[in-house]
């Protein structure tokens, strides 16, 4: 069976060809730790599950849907400003908002397809 062809590194502007099944070349892999670590390794373990459940109990409606005049149950606690591994920003409840899955997926897709890199 033929092997899948190599493809370009996903880091913006990097032309390095990498094997199928990987996303970044060795040079850029360290700049994207959030894509390599597991969810619990990124902080979404039992403590996060407990706190996010508590937050959703006190904020039951999706913030984005409410702005549009719709009342939809929130199922996800979203970080307004992506924390990118910053634990202070991760646990700052002023940076949390309740969202339904559809709004969260839309927001996350937009942020992930247009990431901001700081060097």
DOVEX-186086 format. One line per 8 residues: number of its first residue (from 1); their letters; for each residue x, y, z of C-alpha. Coordinates in steps of 0.05 Angstrom, whole numbers, plus 5000, padded with zeros to 4 digits. Last residue first. Layout:
N
NUM	A	X:Y:Z | ...
//
This chain:
119
119	XXXXXXXX	5153:5716:5394 | 5077:5722:5403 | 5033:5684:5356 | 4960:5702:5344 | 4917:5645:5317 | 4868:5655:5259 | 4839:5585:5247 | 4843:5569:5321
111	XXXXXXXX	4807:5631:5343 | 4751:5623:5292 | 4744:5549:5307 | 4741:5564:5382 | 4687:5616:5374 | 4644:5572:5328 | 4653:5511:5374 | 4635:5552:5435
103	XXXXXXXX	4573:5580:5402 | 4549:5511:5381 | 4566:5479:5448 | 4526:5530:5487 | 4566:5583:5522 | 4579:5607:5594 | 4635:5658:5600 | 4700:5656:5638
95	XXXXXXXX	4755:5710:5639 | 4727:5743:5702 | 4732:5673:5732 | 4808:5678:5729 | 4831:5604:5733 | 4860:5599:5663 | 4886:5671:5663 | 4929:5656:5724
87	XXXXXXXX	4948:5587:5695 | 4975:5616:5630 | 4976:5555:5584 | 4948:5588:5521 | 4895:5624:5564 | 4849:5642:5507 | 4815:5708:5525 | 4741:5695:5536
79	XXXXXXXX	4756:5627:5566 | 4694:5586:5554 | 4652:5546:5604 | 4611:5497:5563 | 4539:5472:5569 | 4499:5536:5569 | 4424:5527:5561 | 4394:5570:5505
71	XXXXXXXX	4350:5631:5514 | 4352:5671:5450 | 4352:5747:5447 | 4415:5753:5404 | 4457:5775:5464 | 4427:5716:5503 | 4453:5669:5449 | 4524:5695:5459
63	XXXXXXXX	4521:5690:5536 | 4492:5619:5537 | 4446:5611:5597 | 4457:5573:5662 | 4506:5620:5698 | 4504:5598:5772 | 4500:5524:5756 | 4548:5534:5697
55	XXXXXXXX	4601:5562:5745 | 4594:5503:5793 | 4602:5454:5735 | 4663:5493:5711 | 4693:5490:5780 | 4685:5415:5788 | 4708:5398:5717 | 4767:5445:5725
47	XXXXXXXX	4789:5411:5790 | 4780:5342:5759 | 4825:5356:5700 | 4824:5410:5646 | 4892:5439:5663 | 4929:5430:5597 | 4956:5362:5619 | 4885:5341:5634
39	XXXXXXXX	4866:5357:5562 | 4926:5319:5535 | 4988:5357:5512 | 5009:5364:5439 | 4963:5418:5412 | 4970:5465:5472 | 5046:5459:5466 | 5047:5497:5400
31	XXXXXXXX	5112:5537:5399 | 5152:5475:5419 | 5130:5439:5354 | 5157:5496:5311 | 5229:5474:5297 | 5212:5399:5300 | 5160:5408:5245 | 5087:5415:5263
23	XXXXXXXX	5023:5376:5250 | 5043:5303:5250 | 5002:5245:5223 | 5031:5249:5153 | 5106:5262:5154 | 5133:5333:5152 | 5153:5380:5095 | 5183:5446:5118
15	XXXXXXXX	5151:5507:5083 | 5137:5546:5147 | 5098:5610:5133 | 5045:5600:5186 | 5059:5537:5228 | 5020:5479:5199 | 5084:5445:5172 | 5076:5426:5099
7	XXXXXXX	5055:5356:5078 | 5090:5289:5067 | 5056:5241:5021 | 5014:5182:5047 | 5049:5116:5038 | 5028:5069:4983 | 5000:5000:5000
//
